Amino acid sequence: MRIFMTGASGWIGSPTTSRLVAAGHEVVGLARSDTAAAAIEAVGATPVRGDIEDLDLLRAQAAETDGVVHLAFRHDVAFTGDFLAAATSDRAAIEAFGDALGGSGKPLVIASGTLGLTPGAVATERDRPGADSNPRAASAAATLELANRDVRSVVIRFAPTVHGAGDHGFMATLVAIARETGVSGYPGAGTSRWPAVHVSDAAELVSRAVVAAPAGSVLHATAETAVTTKAIATAIGAQLDVPVESIPAERAAHFRFLAPLFGMDSPASSELTRELLDWHPTGPTLLDDLTAGRYT
């Protein structure tokens, strides 16, 4: 297959590209900088300069390929507080891909998330939040609707923690906060649960999905259904040799931009995904990576 990929030089995209190339596929990766282009070339793919706001470019590239993997998201914009703008851009890119792929039966695989799907209960692939629940859920719903236009549309909901050596995401942020404050904190009683997946397992799932997932599929990239926030904080505290403490709600600012997220009780299983695509995660667990010093 000739596959067009956004986010090809990113945290999940880079190992995904490597797997696809190793399997004999041709990958064309969107690169918004010289650094990204070099990273894409380094793993055996072909870079195309541009960004996800260039909708004409996205349509043109999608029309020339056998499928699209859309992993890019404007996190730089979202983390400034304008999540709606980032999600709106994502939705526009998905619609552009749909225009190019409609009637072709070709795959469109997009990234979404499990966080907040069914608070307090274990989310499964069958849970389908309404398009009005949040902007990113609306993008996922729009992707699934493309199955009605003969697009093999697939939504992969990633765990909030896609971990491993080199990760600069949520776990790295919690480690940085613990270093700076001298406390490894967890919200309240520390019983809130997060799913997790190693980046190698996430990349393997994306690779399988673009080749074999049926139209209208929702997949969960979660190797671990639930890791408690207290367990995460305890592992970080042990590595940094700092005290582990409960952070009450009135001090939630301790977690900075993670404050509304880290306390979410949002476990998510991947039982249906494993059965559908014969996906069996083999990478280290989140606590394995934390206790091995991957973040410290």
Secondary structure, 3 states (H helix, E strand, C coil): CEEEEECCCCCCHHHHHHHHHHCCCEEEEEECCHHHHHHHHHCCCEEEECCCCCHHHHHHHHHCCCEEEECCCCHHHHCCCCHHHHHHHHHHHHHHHHHHHCCCCCEEEEEEECCCCCCCCCECCCCCCCCCCCHHHHHHHHHHHHHHHCCEEEEEEECCEEECCCCCCHHHHHHHHHHHHCCEEEECCCCCEEEEEEHHHHHHHHHHHHHHCCCCEEEEECCEEEEEHHHHHHHHHHHHCCCEEEECHHHHHHHHHHHHHHCCCCCECCHHHHHHHCCCCCCCCHHHHHHCCCCC
